[in-house]
Amino acid sequence: MPYKLTVNGQTSTVDVPADMPLLWVIRDVLNLRGTKYGCGMGLCGACTVHLNGRAVRSCQTPVSAAESMKITTIEGLSADGSHPVQLAWAEYDVPQCGYCQAGQMMSAVALLAKTPKPSDADIDSAMNGNICRCGTYLRIRQAIHRAAAISANPAKAAAAAAHNGNGFGGR
């Protein structure tokens, strides 16, 4: 059955089964490879995307549930790496292997949208269920605090983006 999806601001029609996980539509049909397959059971968080701003596990979300919703993947945060979470992730060198980081970042963005100045407890609660096998949890927490500070001062975000080039590197 055809489904009309809006992913990262682009509307597409996909002809897939109603129960096909959104993860596979994003990766295999729309060819957006930033969202990762982790466990397939919604337990690890690697596949996290936003539906109307809410963080969801795309491996457990059927495409039929996402129709007419605004879907945002890691590619949709910013074209140039200037989103505050991307800047903070680069500043704190959060990724090691990097596999889980798209899901980590999408959960962090959803947290900051709800709680612009999160406490450590807020962060731990929101990020619970996003597994990082490399154990970068402390850097993730620091980066979320930094992203909150950058968000509170957009001029600093612009300066940081200019300094880092595209927000991922420049060191």
DSSP file with accessible surface (Angstrom, degrees, kcal/mol):
  #  RESIDUE AA STRUCTURE BP1 BP2  ACC     N-H-->O    O-->H-N    N-H-->O    O-->H-N    TCO  KAPPA ALPHA  PHI   PSI    X-CA   Y-CA   Z-CA
    1    1 A M              0   0  134      0, 0.0    15,-1.5     0, 0.0     2,-0.2   0.000 360.0 360.0 360.0 140.0    0.0    0.0    0.0
    2    2 A P  E     -A   15   0A  76      0, 0.0     2,-0.4     0, 0.0    13,-0.3  -0.558 360.0-167.6 -78.3 138.2    1.4    3.5   -0.7
    3    3 A Y  E     -A   14   0A  12     11,-2.9    11,-2.8    -2,-0.2     2,-0.6  -0.989  16.7-138.7-125.0 135.5    2.2    5.8    2.2
    4    4 A K  E     -A   13   0A 127     -2,-0.4    64,-1.4     9,-0.2     2,-0.4  -0.840  30.1-177.9 -94.2 117.9    2.9    9.5    2.0
    5    5 A L  E     -A   12   0A   0      7,-3.3     7,-2.9    -2,-0.6     2,-0.6  -0.927  24.2-151.9-119.6 144.0    5.8   10.3    4.3
    6    6 A T  E     +Ab  11  70A  41     63,-0.9    65,-2.9    -2,-0.4     2,-0.5  -0.945  23.9 176.2-114.2 107.3    7.5   13.6    5.2
    7    7 A V  E >   -Ab  10  71A   6      3,-2.7     3,-2.1    -2,-0.6    65,-0.2  -0.964  69.3 -17.2-117.4 121.3   11.1   12.9    6.1
    8    8 A N  T 3  S-     0   0   42     63,-3.0    -1,-0.2    -2,-0.5    64,-0.1   0.859 129.0 -52.8  53.4  37.6   13.5   15.7    6.9
    9    9 A G  T 3  S+     0   0   59     62,-0.4     2,-0.5     1,-0.2    -1,-0.3   0.373 116.5 111.8  83.8  -4.3   11.1   18.1    5.2
   10   10 A Q  E <   -A    7   0A 138     -3,-2.1    -3,-2.7     2,-0.0     2,-0.4  -0.876  59.8-140.8-104.7 131.0   10.9   16.1    1.9
   11   11 A T  E     +A    6   0A  78     -2,-0.5     2,-0.3    -5,-0.2    -5,-0.2  -0.763  27.2 169.4 -93.6 133.1    7.6   14.3    1.0
   12   12 A S  E     -A    5   0A  42     -7,-2.9    -7,-3.3    -2,-0.4     2,-0.5  -0.976  28.6-137.7-137.0 152.1    7.9   10.9   -0.6
   13   13 A T  E     -A    4   0A  99     -2,-0.3     2,-0.4    -9,-0.2    -9,-0.2  -0.957  23.0-170.8-110.4 127.7    5.4    8.2   -1.4
   14   14 A V  E     -A    3   0A   4    -11,-2.8   -11,-2.9    -2,-0.5     2,-0.8  -0.955  17.9-148.6-120.2 138.1    6.5    4.7   -0.6
   15   15 A D  E     +A    2   0A 125     -2,-0.4    -2,-0.0   -13,-0.3   -11,-0.0  -0.844  49.1 128.9-107.2  91.5    4.7    1.5   -1.6
   16   16 A V        -     0   0   12    -15,-1.5    -2,-0.1    -2,-0.8     9,-0.0  -0.919  64.9 -77.3-138.0 163.2    5.5   -0.9    1.2
   17   17 A P    >   -     0   0   77      0, 0.0     3,-1.8     0, 0.0    46,-0.3  -0.327  42.3-119.1 -63.0 148.2    3.6   -3.2    3.5
   18   18 A A  T 3  S+     0   0   41      1,-0.3    46,-1.7    45,-0.1    47,-0.3   0.801 112.4  49.9 -58.7 -31.6    1.8   -1.5    6.4
   19   19 A D  T 3  S+     0   0  128     43,-0.2    -1,-0.3    44,-0.1     3,-0.1   0.407  77.6 124.9 -93.7   5.5    3.8   -3.4    9.0
   20   20 A M  S <  S-     0   0   45     -3,-1.8    43,-2.6     1,-0.1    44,-0.2  -0.440  71.6-109.2 -64.7 128.2    7.2   -2.7    7.5
   21   21 A P  B >>  -E   62   0B  38      0, 0.0     4,-1.5     0, 0.0     3,-0.8  -0.343  17.3-127.5 -60.1 138.6    9.3   -1.1   10.2
   22   22 A L  H 3> S+     0   0    0     39,-3.5     4,-3.0    36,-0.5     5,-0.2   0.845 106.7  67.2 -54.9 -33.9   10.0    2.6    9.6
   23   23 A L  H 3> S+     0   0    0     35,-1.9     4,-2.7    38,-0.3     5,-0.3   0.920 102.6  44.2 -52.3 -47.3   13.7    1.9   10.1
   24   24 A W  H <>>S+     0   0   77     -3,-0.8     4,-2.3    34,-0.2     5,-1.0   0.840 111.6  52.8 -74.1 -29.9   13.8   -0.2    6.9
   25   25 A V  I  X>S+     0   0    0     -4,-1.5     5,-2.9     3,-0.2     4,-1.0   0.950 113.0  45.1 -65.5 -46.6   11.8    2.3    4.9
   26   26 A I  I  <5S+     0   0    0     -4,-3.0     6,-2.7     3,-0.2    -2,-0.2   0.945 125.0  31.6 -60.9 -50.1   14.2    5.1    6.0
   27   27 A R  I  <5S+     0   0   40     -4,-2.7    -3,-0.2    -5,-0.2    -2,-0.2   0.943 131.2  26.7 -76.9 -50.5   17.3    3.0    5.2
   28   28 A D  I  <5S+     0   0   91     -4,-2.3    -3,-0.2    -5,-0.3    -2,-0.1   0.776 130.4  31.4 -92.5 -29.2   16.4    0.8    2.3
   29   29 A V  I  <<S+     0   0   66     -4,-1.0    -3,-0.2    -5,-1.0    -4,-0.1   0.868 131.6  30.2 -95.2 -46.0   13.6    2.6    0.5
   30   30 A L  S   <S-     0   0   38     -5,-2.9    -3,-0.2    -6,-0.2    -4,-0.1   0.543  98.4-133.6 -91.6  -8.1   14.6    6.3    1.1
   31   31 A N        +     0   0  105     -6,-0.3     2,-0.8     1,-0.2    -4,-0.2   0.811  53.2 145.9  61.2  35.6   18.3    5.5    1.3
   32   32 A L        -     0   0   44     -6,-2.7     3,-0.4    -7,-0.2    -1,-0.2  -0.898  22.8-179.1-100.5 107.6   19.0    7.6    4.4
   33   33 A R        +     0   0  114     -2,-0.8    -1,-0.1     1,-0.2    -6,-0.1   0.411  56.6  89.0 -96.4   2.7   21.7    5.5    6.1
   34   34 A G  S    S+     0   0   17      2,-0.1     2,-0.4    68,-0.1    68,-0.2   0.867  72.2  78.8 -68.4 -35.7   22.3    7.6    9.3
   35   35 A T  S    S-     0   0    2     -3,-0.4     2,-0.3    67,-0.1    12,-0.2  -0.623  79.5-148.0 -75.4 128.0   19.7    5.8   11.3
   36   36 A K        -     0   0   54     10,-1.4     2,-0.5    -2,-0.4    -2,-0.1  -0.714  13.6-127.7-106.9 150.5   21.1    2.5   12.4
   37   37 A Y        +     0   0   94     -2,-0.3     0, 0.0     1,-0.2     0, 0.0  -0.805  40.3 155.7 -86.1 129.3   19.8   -1.0   13.1
   38   38 A G        -     0   0   36     -2,-0.5    -1,-0.2    62,-0.0    62,-0.0   0.595  69.9 -16.5-116.2 -79.5   20.9   -2.2   16.5
   39   39 A C        -     0   0   36      0, 0.0    -2,-0.1     0, 0.0     0, 0.0   0.657  69.5-134.7-109.0 -21.2   18.8   -4.8   18.2
   40   40 A G  S    S+     0   0   23      1,-0.1    -3,-0.0     0, 0.0     0, 0.0   0.503  89.9  82.7  77.5   3.0   15.5   -4.8   16.3
   41   41 A M  S    S-     0   0  121     19,-0.0    -1,-0.1     0, 0.0    16,-0.0   0.242 104.9-108.9-121.4   8.0   13.6   -4.9   19.5
   42   42 A G  S    S+     0   0   19      1,-0.1    15,-0.1    14,-0.0    18,-0.0   0.684  90.2 108.9  74.4  18.6   13.6   -1.2   20.5
   43   43 A L  S    S+     0   0  109      1,-0.1    -1,-0.1    87,-0.0    88,-0.0   0.700  71.2  44.9-100.7 -22.8   16.0   -1.8   23.4
   44   44 A C  S    S-     0   0   22     86,-0.1    87,-2.7    87,-0.0    -1,-0.1   0.719  86.8-136.9-100.9 -24.4   19.2   -0.2   22.3
   45   45 A G    >   +     0   0    2     85,-0.2     3,-1.7     1,-0.1    62,-0.1   0.409  65.3 123.2  86.9  -3.2   18.2    3.2   20.8
   46   46 A A  T 3  S+     0   0    5      1,-0.3   -10,-1.4    57,-0.1    57,-0.3   0.810  75.5  51.2 -62.0 -26.5   20.4    3.1   17.7
   47   47 A C  T 3  S+     0   0    3    -12,-0.2    11,-1.3    55,-0.1    -1,-0.3   0.242  79.1 144.7 -96.2  14.3   17.4    3.5   15.4
   48   48 A T  E <   +C   57   0A   1     -3,-1.7     2,-0.3     9,-0.2     9,-0.2  -0.297  15.1 158.9 -63.8 130.3   15.9    6.5   17.2
   49   49 A V  E     -C   56   0A   0      7,-2.2     7,-2.9     5,-0.1     2,-0.4  -0.824  38.7-103.6-134.0 175.0   14.2    9.1   15.0
   50   50 A H  E     -CD  55  72A  10     22,-2.6    22,-2.2    -2,-0.3     2,-0.5  -0.907  20.0-167.3-107.5 135.8   11.6   11.8   15.7
   51   51 A L  E >  S-CD  54  71A   8      3,-2.5     3,-2.1    -2,-0.4    20,-0.2  -0.989  88.1 -21.9-114.9 113.5    7.9   11.6   14.9
   52   52 A N  T 3  S-     0   0   98     18,-3.1    -1,-0.1    -2,-0.5    19,-0.1   0.872 130.4 -50.5  50.5  40.1    6.4   15.0   15.3
   53   53 A G  T 3  S+     0   0   44     17,-0.5     2,-0.4     1,-0.2    -1,-0.3   0.338 113.6 118.3  86.1  -7.3    9.4   15.9   17.6
   54   54 A R  E <   -C   51   0A 161     -3,-2.1    -3,-2.5     1,-0.0     2,-0.3  -0.796  67.7-120.7 -96.5 131.3    9.0   12.8   19.8
   55   55 A A  E     +C   50   0A  32     -2,-0.4     2,-0.3    -5,-0.2    -5,-0.2  -0.542  41.9 169.5 -71.2 127.2   11.9   10.3   20.0
   56   56 A V  E     -C   49   0A  11     -7,-2.9    -7,-2.2    -2,-0.3     2,-0.8  -0.953  41.3-109.5-135.5 158.3   10.7    6.8   18.9
   57   57 A R  E >   -C   48   0A  55     -2,-0.3     3,-1.4    -9,-0.2     4,-0.4  -0.785  25.5-160.3 -88.0 112.2   12.4    3.6   18.0
   58   58 A S  G >  S+     0   0    0    -11,-1.3   -35,-1.9    -2,-0.8     3,-0.5   0.731  85.8  66.0 -70.6 -19.3   12.0    3.2   14.3
   59   59 A C  G 3  S+     0   0   11      1,-0.2    -1,-0.3   -37,-0.2   -35,-0.1   0.728 110.2  37.6 -72.2 -19.4   12.6   -0.6   14.4
   60   60 A Q  G <  S+     0   0  113     -3,-1.4    -1,-0.2   -39,-0.1    -2,-0.2   0.348  98.4  90.8-110.4   2.3    9.4   -1.0   16.3
   61   61 A T  S <  S-     0   0   20     -3,-0.5   -39,-3.5    -4,-0.4   -38,-0.3  -0.890  71.4-138.6-104.1 113.8    7.3    1.7   14.5
   62   62 A P  B >>  -E   21   0B  48      0, 0.0     3,-1.6     0, 0.0     4,-0.5  -0.423  19.9-120.6 -69.5 147.2    5.4    0.4   11.5
   63   63 A V  H >> S+     0   0    0    -43,-2.6     3,-1.5   -46,-0.3     4,-0.8   0.854 111.9  65.5 -56.0 -33.3    5.4    2.7    8.5
   64   64 A S  H 34 S+     0   0   53    -46,-1.7     3,-0.4     1,-0.3    -1,-0.3   0.811  98.1  54.1 -62.0 -27.0    1.6    2.9    8.7
   65   65 A A  H <4 S+     0   0   52     -3,-1.6    -1,-0.3   -47,-0.3    -2,-0.2   0.627 106.5  52.8 -80.2 -13.5    1.9    4.7   12.1
   66   66 A A  H X< S+     0   0    0     -3,-1.5     3,-1.9    -4,-0.5   -60,-0.3   0.543  76.6 120.5-100.8  -8.4    4.2    7.4   10.6
   67   67 A E  T 3< S+     0   0   68     -4,-0.8   -62,-0.2    -3,-0.4     3,-0.1  -0.288  83.8  10.4 -61.1 139.7    2.1    8.5    7.7
   68   68 A S  T 3  S+     0   0  113    -64,-1.4     2,-0.3     1,-0.3    -1,-0.3   0.636 105.8 114.4  63.7  19.1    1.2   12.2    7.8
   69   69 A M  S <  S-     0   0   45     -3,-1.9   -63,-0.9   -63,-0.0     2,-0.7  -0.825  76.5-108.6-110.4 156.6    3.7   12.8   10.6
   70   70 A K  E     -b    6   0A 129     -2,-0.3   -18,-3.1    -3,-0.1   -17,-0.5  -0.767  37.9-163.1 -84.7 114.3    6.8   14.9   10.5
   71   71 A I  E     -bD   7  51A   0    -65,-2.9   -63,-3.0    -2,-0.7     2,-0.4  -0.864   6.7-171.7-102.6 129.7    9.7   12.4   10.5
   72   72 A T  E     - D   0  50A  22    -22,-2.2   -22,-2.6    -2,-0.5     2,-0.2  -0.989   2.7-176.4-124.1 128.6   13.2   13.6   11.4
   73   73 A T    >   -     0   0    0     -2,-0.4     3,-1.8   -24,-0.2     4,-0.4  -0.598  49.1 -89.3-107.9 177.3   16.3   11.5   11.1
   74   74 A I  G >  S+     0   0   24      1,-0.3     3,-1.4    -2,-0.2     4,-0.5   0.873 127.8  60.0 -57.1 -34.0   19.9   12.4   12.0
   75   75 A E  G 3  S+     0   0   71      1,-0.3    -1,-0.3     2,-0.1     3,-0.3   0.753  99.9  58.3 -66.5 -20.6   20.3   13.8    8.5
   76   76 A G  G <  S+     0   0   30     -3,-1.8    -1,-0.3     1,-0.2    -2,-0.2   0.476  80.5  84.1 -90.3  -2.7   17.5   16.2    9.1
   77   77 A L  S <  S-     0   0   26     -3,-1.4     2,-0.3    -4,-0.4    -1,-0.2   0.939 112.8 -29.6 -65.3 -47.8   19.1   18.0   12.1
   78   78 A S        -     0   0   25     -4,-0.5     3,-0.3    -3,-0.3    -1,-0.3  -0.922  45.7-133.3-165.3 150.1   21.1   20.3   10.0
   79   79 A A  S    S+     0   0  114     -2,-0.3    -1,-0.1     1,-0.2    -2,-0.1   0.755 107.6  36.1 -76.4 -24.5   22.7   20.3    6.5
   80   80 A D  S    S-     0   0   90     -3,-0.1    -1,-0.2    87,-0.0    -3,-0.0   0.243 112.5-103.7-117.7  12.0   26.0   21.7    7.8
   81   81 A G  S    S+     0   0    4     -3,-0.3    -2,-0.1    86,-0.1    85,-0.0   0.700  82.3 126.8  77.2  18.5   26.5   20.2   11.2
   82   82 A S        +     0   0   42      4,-0.1    79,-0.1     5,-0.1    85,-0.1   0.395  27.5 119.4 -94.7   3.1   25.5   23.4   13.0
   83   83 A H  S  > S-     0   0   45      1,-0.1     4,-2.6    78,-0.0     3,-0.3  -0.452  75.1-119.3 -63.4 139.8   22.8   22.0   15.2
   84   84 A P  H  > S+     0   0   24      0, 0.0     4,-2.5     0, 0.0     5,-0.2   0.855 113.8  51.7 -52.3 -37.1   23.8   22.6   18.9
   85   85 A V  H  > S+     0   0    0      2,-0.2     4,-2.7     1,-0.2     5,-0.2   0.926 110.2  48.5 -68.3 -40.5   23.8   18.9   19.6
   86   86 A Q  H  > S+     0   0   12     -3,-0.3     4,-2.1     2,-0.2    -1,-0.2   0.924 112.6  48.8 -63.3 -42.8   26.1   18.2   16.6
   87   87 A L  H  X S+     0   0    0     -4,-2.6     4,-2.6     1,-0.2    -2,-0.2   0.928 113.2  46.3 -62.0 -45.4   28.4   21.0   17.7
   88   88 A A  H  X S+     0   0    0     -4,-2.5     4,-2.3    -5,-0.2    -2,-0.2   0.897 109.4  54.4 -66.6 -39.0   28.6   19.8   21.3
   89   89 A W  H  <>S+     0   0    3     -4,-2.7     5,-2.1     1,-0.2     4,-0.2   0.919 112.7  44.0 -60.4 -41.8   29.2   16.2   20.1
   90   90 A A  H ><5S+     0   0   11     -4,-2.1     3,-1.2    77,-0.3    -2,-0.2   0.917 111.5  53.2 -68.9 -43.2   32.1   17.3   18.1
   91   91 A E  H 3<5S+     0   0   60     -4,-2.6    -2,-0.2     1,-0.3    -1,-0.2   0.879 116.2  38.7 -60.3 -39.0   33.5   19.6   20.8
   92   92 A Y  T 3<5S-     0   0   80     -4,-2.3    -1,-0.3    -5,-0.2    -2,-0.2   0.330 103.3-128.2 -96.2   8.9   33.5   16.8   23.4
   93   93 A D  T < 5 +     0   0   85     -3,-1.2    -3,-0.2    -4,-0.2    -4,-0.1   0.908  44.2 169.7  45.8  50.6   34.7   14.1   20.9
   94   94 A V      < +     0   0    0     -5,-2.1    46,-0.1    -6,-0.2     4,-0.1   0.936  43.0  77.3 -63.0 -50.5   31.7   11.9   22.0
   95   95 A P        +     0   0   60      0, 0.0     0, 0.0     0, 0.0     0, 0.0  -0.321  40.2 165.5 -69.6 142.9   31.8    9.1   19.4
   96   96 A Q  S    S-     0   0  121     -2,-0.0    -2,-0.0     0, 0.0    -3,-0.0   0.560  92.8  -0.4-107.3 -80.6   34.3    6.3   19.6
   97   97 A C  S    S-     0   0   96      1,-0.1     0, 0.0     4,-0.0     0, 0.0   0.839  92.0-149.1 -76.6 -29.9   33.0    3.7   17.1
   98   98 A G    >   +     0   0   28     -4,-0.1     3,-1.0     1,-0.0     4,-0.5   0.309  58.0 122.1  87.4  -8.0   30.1    6.0   16.4
   99   99 A Y  T 3  S+     0   0  110      1,-0.3     3,-0.4     2,-0.1     4,-0.3   0.901  80.3  36.5 -60.1 -42.0   27.5    3.4   15.7
  100  100 A C  T 3> S+     0   0   13      1,-0.2     4,-2.3     2,-0.1     3,-0.3   0.560  92.2  95.0 -85.3  -7.7   25.0    4.4   18.3
  101  101 A Q  H <> S+     0   0   10     -3,-1.0     4,-3.0     1,-0.2     5,-0.2   0.810  76.1  56.8 -66.2 -32.6   25.6    8.1   18.0
  102  102 A A  H  > S+     0   0   13     -4,-0.5     4,-2.4    -3,-0.4    -1,-0.2   0.958 113.0  43.1 -61.1 -45.5   22.7    9.0   15.6
  103  103 A G  H  > S+     0   0    0     -3,-0.3     4,-2.2   -57,-0.3    -2,-0.2   0.898 113.7  51.7 -65.5 -39.9   20.3    7.5   18.1
  104  104 A Q  H  X S+     0   0    2     -4,-2.3     4,-2.3     1,-0.2    -2,-0.2   0.943 111.9  46.6 -60.7 -47.1   22.0    9.1   21.0
  105  105 A M  H  X S+     0   0    9     -4,-3.0     4,-2.7     1,-0.2    -2,-0.2   0.903 110.2  51.9 -65.1 -41.1   21.9   12.5   19.3
  106  106 A M  H  X S+     0   0    1     -4,-2.4     4,-2.0    -5,-0.2    -1,-0.2   0.900 111.3  47.7 -64.7 -37.8   18.2   12.2   18.3
  107  107 A S  H  X S+     0   0    8     -4,-2.2     4,-2.3     2,-0.2    -1,-0.2   0.907 111.7  51.0 -67.5 -39.4   17.3   11.3   21.9
  108  108 A A  H  X S+     0   0    0     -4,-2.3     4,-2.7     2,-0.2    -2,-0.2   0.912 108.6  51.1 -63.9 -41.7   19.3   14.3   23.2
  109  109 A V  H  X S+     0   0   19     -4,-2.7     4,-1.9     1,-0.2    -1,-0.2   0.926 110.3  49.2 -61.6 -43.6   17.6   16.7   20.8
  110  110 A A  H  X S+     0   0   16     -4,-2.0     4,-1.4     2,-0.2    -1,-0.2   0.915 111.2  50.4 -63.6 -40.9   14.2   15.4   21.9
  111  111 A L  H  X S+     0   0   11     -4,-2.3     4,-3.5     1,-0.2     3,-0.5   0.950 110.7  48.1 -59.8 -49.7   15.2   15.9   25.6
  112  112 A L  H  < S+     0   0   20     -4,-2.7    -1,-0.2     1,-0.2    -2,-0.2   0.809 106.3  57.6 -66.6 -27.8   16.5   19.5   25.0
  113  113 A A  H  < S+     0   0   82     -4,-1.9    -1,-0.2    -5,-0.2    -2,-0.2   0.869 118.7  32.1 -67.3 -35.1   13.3   20.4   23.1
  114  114 A K  H  < S+     0   0  177     -4,-1.4    -2,-0.2    -3,-0.5    -1,-0.2   0.826 134.1  27.3 -86.8 -37.2   11.3   19.4   26.2
  115  115 A T     <  -     0   0   41     -4,-3.5    -1,-0.2    -5,-0.2    -2,-0.1  -0.818  64.3-176.2-132.5  88.5   13.8   20.4   28.9
  116  116 A P  S    S+     0   0   88      0, 0.0    36,-0.1     0, 0.0    -1,-0.1   0.749  86.0  34.7 -63.0 -24.3   16.1   23.2   27.7
  117  117 A K  S    S-     0   0  181     32,-0.0    28,-0.1    35,-0.0     2,-0.1  -0.637  86.8-173.5-127.3  73.8   18.2   23.2   30.9
  118  118 A P        -     0   0    6      0, 0.0     2,-0.1     0, 0.0    30,-0.1  -0.361  16.6-135.7 -74.6 147.8   18.3   19.5   31.9
  119  119 A S     >  -     0   0   52      1,-0.1     4,-2.4    -2,-0.1     5,-0.2  -0.423  35.1 -99.5 -83.1 171.2   19.8   18.2   35.2
  120  120 A D  H  > S+     0   0   73      1,-0.2     4,-3.0     2,-0.2     5,-0.2   0.909 127.9  52.4 -58.2 -39.8   22.1   15.2   35.2
  121  121 A A  H  > S+     0   0   69      2,-0.2     4,-2.4     1,-0.2    -1,-0.2   0.898 107.7  51.0 -64.6 -39.7   19.0   13.2   36.4
  122  122 A D  H  > S+     0   0   64      2,-0.2     4,-2.7     1,-0.2    -1,-0.2   0.922 113.2  46.0 -60.9 -44.7   17.0   14.5   33.5
  123  123 A I  H  X S+     0   0    3     -4,-2.4     4,-2.7     2,-0.2     5,-0.2   0.945 112.0  49.7 -64.5 -48.7   19.7   13.5   31.1
  124  124 A D  H  X S+     0   0   77     -4,-3.0     4,-0.9     1,-0.2    -1,-0.2   0.912 114.0  46.5 -58.7 -40.8   20.1   10.0   32.6
  125  125 A S  H  < S+     0   0   92     -4,-2.4     3,-0.5    -5,-0.2    -1,-0.2   0.939 115.1  44.9 -67.2 -46.7   16.4    9.4   32.5
  126  126 A A  H  < S+     0   0   40     -4,-2.7    -2,-0.2     1,-0.2    -1,-0.2   0.838 117.2  44.8 -67.4 -33.5   16.0   10.6   28.9
  127  127 A M  H >< S+     0   0   17     -4,-2.7     3,-2.3    -5,-0.2    -1,-0.2   0.534  82.1 119.8 -91.2  -6.4   19.0    8.7   27.6
  128  128 A N  T 3< S+     0   0  134     -4,-0.9     3,-0.1    -3,-0.5    -3,-0.0  -0.375  75.6  32.0 -58.0 129.3   18.2    5.5   29.5
  129  129 A G  T 3  S+     0   0   25      1,-0.2     2,-0.8    -2,-0.1    -1,-0.3   0.328  89.0 109.4  99.7  -8.6   17.7    2.8   26.9
  130  130 A N    <   -     0   0    5     -3,-2.3     2,-0.4   -85,-0.1    -1,-0.2  -0.903  60.1-156.0 -98.3 107.9   20.3    4.3   24.5
  131  131 A I        -     0   0   83    -87,-2.7     2,-0.5    -2,-0.8   -27,-0.1  -0.703  16.5-171.4 -93.5 133.7   23.1    1.9   24.7
  132  132 A C    >   -     0   0    6     -2,-0.4     3,-1.3     1,-0.1     5,-0.2  -0.957   7.8-165.5-121.5 109.3   26.7    2.8   23.9
  133  133 A R  T 3  S+     0   0  239     -2,-0.5    -1,-0.1     1,-0.3    -2,-0.0   0.755  90.9  58.1 -67.3 -21.3   29.0   -0.2   23.8
  134  134 A C  T 3  S-     0   0   45     -3,-0.1    -1,-0.3     2,-0.0    -3,-0.0   0.614 108.3-127.2 -82.5 -13.7   32.0    2.1   23.9
  135  135 A G    <   +     0   0   47     -3,-1.3     3,-0.5     1,-0.1    -2,-0.1   0.845  54.5 150.9  76.0  38.0   30.8    3.6   27.2
  136  136 A T     >  +     0   0    4      1,-0.2     4,-2.4     2,-0.1     3,-0.2   0.119  26.6 124.7 -88.6  27.3   30.9    7.3   26.3
  137  137 A Y  H  >  +     0   0  113      1,-0.2     4,-2.5     2,-0.2    -1,-0.2   0.841  69.5  51.5 -58.3 -39.8   28.0    8.1   28.7
  138  138 A L  H  > S+     0   0  123     -3,-0.5     4,-2.4     1,-0.2    -1,-0.2   0.917 112.3  46.2 -66.4 -40.6   29.9   10.8   30.6
  139  139 A R  H  > S+     0   0   76     -3,-0.2     4,-2.7     2,-0.2    -2,-0.2   0.871 110.4  54.4 -68.0 -35.5   30.9   12.6   27.4
  140  140 A I  H  X S+     0   0    5     -4,-2.4     4,-2.3     2,-0.2    -2,-0.2   0.946 109.7  47.0 -60.9 -47.2   27.3   12.3   26.2
  141  141 A R  H  X S+     0   0   63     -4,-2.5     4,-2.2     1,-0.2    -2,-0.2   0.933 113.3  48.1 -61.1 -45.5   26.1   13.9   29.4
  142  142 A Q  H  X S+     0   0   96     -4,-2.4     4,-2.4     1,-0.2    -1,-0.2   0.910 111.2  51.0 -60.7 -42.6   28.7   16.7   29.1
  143  143 A A  H  X S+     0   0    0     -4,-2.7     4,-3.0     2,-0.2    -1,-0.2   0.871 107.4  52.9 -65.6 -35.9   27.8   17.2   25.5
  144  144 A I  H  X S+     0   0    0     -4,-2.3     4,-2.2     2,-0.2    -1,-0.2   0.933 109.8  48.2 -65.9 -43.0   24.1   17.5   26.3
  145  145 A H  H  X S+     0   0   68     -4,-2.2     4,-1.9     1,-0.2    -2,-0.2   0.923 113.5  48.3 -60.6 -41.2   24.9   20.2   28.9
  146  146 A R  H  X S+     0   0   51     -4,-2.4     4,-2.8     1,-0.2    -2,-0.2   0.911 108.7  52.7 -66.3 -41.9   27.0   22.0   26.3
  147  147 A A  H  X S+     0   0    0     -4,-3.0     4,-2.8     1,-0.2    -1,-0.2   0.896 107.3  53.3 -61.1 -37.5   24.3   21.7   23.7
  148  148 A A  H  X S+     0   0   13     -4,-2.2     4,-1.6     2,-0.2    -1,-0.2   0.920 110.4  47.1 -62.6 -41.2   21.9   23.3   26.2
  149  149 A A  H  X S+     0   0   46     -4,-1.9     4,-0.7     2,-0.2    -2,-0.2   0.909 112.5  48.8 -67.4 -41.2   24.3   26.2   26.7
  150  150 A I  H >< S+     0   0    0     -4,-2.8     3,-1.1     1,-0.2     7,-0.4   0.925 109.9  52.5 -63.9 -42.6   24.8   26.6   22.9
  151  151 A S  H 3< S+     0   0   60     -4,-2.8    -1,-0.2     1,-0.3    -2,-0.2   0.834 105.2  55.4 -61.7 -33.5   21.1   26.6   22.4
  152  152 A A  H 3< S+     0   0   77     -4,-1.6    -1,-0.3     1,-0.3    -2,-0.2   0.683 116.3  37.9 -73.1 -17.1   20.7   29.3   25.0
  153  153 A N    XX  +     0   0   67     -3,-1.1     4,-1.4    -4,-0.7     3,-0.9  -0.715  65.4 179.7-136.0  83.8   23.2   31.5   23.1
  154  154 A P  H 3> S+     0   0   95      0, 0.0     4,-2.2     0, 0.0     5,-0.2   0.796  81.3  62.3 -58.9 -28.7   22.7   31.2   19.3
  155  155 A A  H 3> S+     0   0   72      1,-0.2     4,-2.1     2,-0.2     5,-0.2   0.910 103.5  49.7 -63.8 -38.6   25.5   33.7   18.5
  156  156 A K  H <> S+     0   0  111     -3,-0.9     4,-2.7     1,-0.2    -1,-0.2   0.873 107.4  55.1 -64.8 -37.5   27.9   31.3   20.2
  157  157 A A  H  X S+     0   0   13     -4,-1.4     4,-2.5    -7,-0.4    -2,-0.2   0.925 107.9  48.4 -61.8 -43.9   26.6   28.4   18.1
  158  158 A A  H  X S+     0   0   66     -4,-2.2     4,-2.3     2,-0.2    -2,-0.2   0.921 112.9  47.9 -63.7 -41.9   27.3   30.4   14.9
  159  159 A A  H  X S+     0   0   63     -4,-2.1     4,-2.4     2,-0.2    -2,-0.2   0.916 112.1  49.4 -65.6 -41.2   30.8   31.2   16.1
  160  160 A A  H  X S+     0   0   17     -4,-2.7     4,-2.5     2,-0.2    -2,-0.2   0.910 110.5  50.4 -64.9 -40.1   31.4   27.6   17.1
  161  161 A A  H  X S+     0   0   15     -4,-2.5     4,-0.6     1,-0.2     6,-0.4   0.920 111.2  48.5 -64.1 -41.7   30.2   26.3   13.7
  162  162 A A  H >< S+     0   0   82     -4,-2.3     3,-0.7     1,-0.2    -2,-0.2   0.912 112.9  48.4 -64.9 -39.9   32.4   28.8   11.9
  163  163 A H  H 3< S+     0   0  142     -4,-2.4    -2,-0.2     1,-0.2    -1,-0.2   0.894 115.7  43.2 -66.4 -39.4   35.4   27.7   14.0
  164  164 A N  H 3< S-     0   0   15     -4,-2.5     2,-1.3     1,-0.2     4,-0.4   0.401  99.3-137.5 -88.8   2.3   34.7   24.0   13.5
  165  165 A G  S << S+     0   0   60     -3,-0.7    -1,-0.2    -4,-0.6     4,-0.1  -0.634  88.7   5.5  77.2 -97.3   34.0   24.2    9.8
  166  166 A N  S    S-     0   0   87     -2,-1.3    -1,-0.2    -3,-0.1    -4,-0.1   0.319 110.4 -98.1-103.0   9.7   31.0   21.9    9.4
  167  167 A G  S    S+     0   0    0     -6,-0.4   -77,-0.3    -3,-0.4     2,-0.3   0.400 106.9  85.5  90.5  -4.4   30.6   21.2   13.1
  168  168 A F  S    S-     0   0   99     -4,-0.4     2,-0.4    -7,-0.1    -2,-0.1  -0.652 100.6 -22.7-130.1  77.9   32.4   17.9   13.0
  169  169 A G        +     0   0   29     -2,-0.3    -2,-0.1     1,-0.1   -76,-0.0  -0.950  54.6 144.9 128.5-147.6   36.1   18.5   13.3
  170  170 A G              0   0   59     -2,-0.4    -5,-0.1     1,-0.3    -1,-0.1   0.523 360.0 360.0  84.5   4.8   38.3   21.5   12.7
  171  171 A R              0   0  176     -7,-0.1    -1,-0.3     0, 0.0    -7,-0.0  -0.593 360.0 360.0 -88.9 360.0   40.5   20.5   15.6
